Amino acid sequence: MRQKAREWESDIEAKRWRIAMGAAARVAIAPIPEMASANGFAHARVFINDCVVAAGESRSTADHLIAMAAHSIGVRSLPDFSQI
């Protein structure tokens, strides 16, 4: 198992994906109090989107994580940002 862990750690692309998606997921499921403000949530949206792009994931992944973040701070529906 140690050998497998070393091989996995040496894969730079896998490490980048884990770091980026881990950061996005942390913001989505454990938000900071500042996210409750409109400005704070806007910054969180940008951060999540940037992390998802860095990980090479699809826009739908970012949308899903943003919806999770909104739900975690008590927002039950999001405005349509597709025109932005």
N, C-alpha and C positions, 0 to 999 in steps of 0.2 A: 504494500500500500504506500509506503514511503516513496518508492521509485515512481509510482503512478502520480503521486502528489507533486514530486519534483518535475516530472514531465509536463504536468498541467500548468504549474507555475512558470515554466520556461516558455510557454506559448504566449507570446506578446499580444497577439490579437485577442485571445481568450481573456487575458488579464485586462485589457482595455475594455472589453465588453462587460466583464464582471464589475469593474470599477464604475463605469458609466451607468449601467443599469441599476447597480446597487444604490448609487447616489440618487437616481431618479425615484426609485422605489421608496427609499427612506423619506424623501420629501412627500411622496404621495400618501404614505401610511402613518407617518409620525410627524405631522406638520408642526412648525414653530408658531407661537402665538401671533407673531406679526403677520402671518398669512391670513388672518381673519379680516384684515383691511383690504380694500380694493387694490391699493398699490402693492401690498405684500403678496397678494394672490397673483397679480400680474407678473411680479418678479419670479414667483414659484413656477408659473406657466412657462416662462422663458427658460428657466433653469431646467425644468423637466424636458422641454422640447430639445434644448441643446444637448442634454445627456443622451436622449434617444437617438438623435442624429449622429452623435459621436459613436454610439454603439452600432450604428448601421441598421437600426430597426425602422419599421414602417411608421408613417404618420398615425395610423390607427393605434399603435402602441402608445404614442404620446397622448393621444386623445383619451385613451382608457386610463392612463396614469393621472392625467389632469382631472378627469371625472372622479377618480378615487380620492385625489387631494381635496377636491371641492366637497365631496361627501364627508371626509374626515373633519372638516371645519364646520360642517352643518349646512352647507349650501346644497339644496335638493335638486336644483336644475341650473344649468349653465346657459348663458346666452349663446347664440350661434356665432362662433368666431370664424366661420369658413370664408367670409368675405374679406377678412383682414389679411 
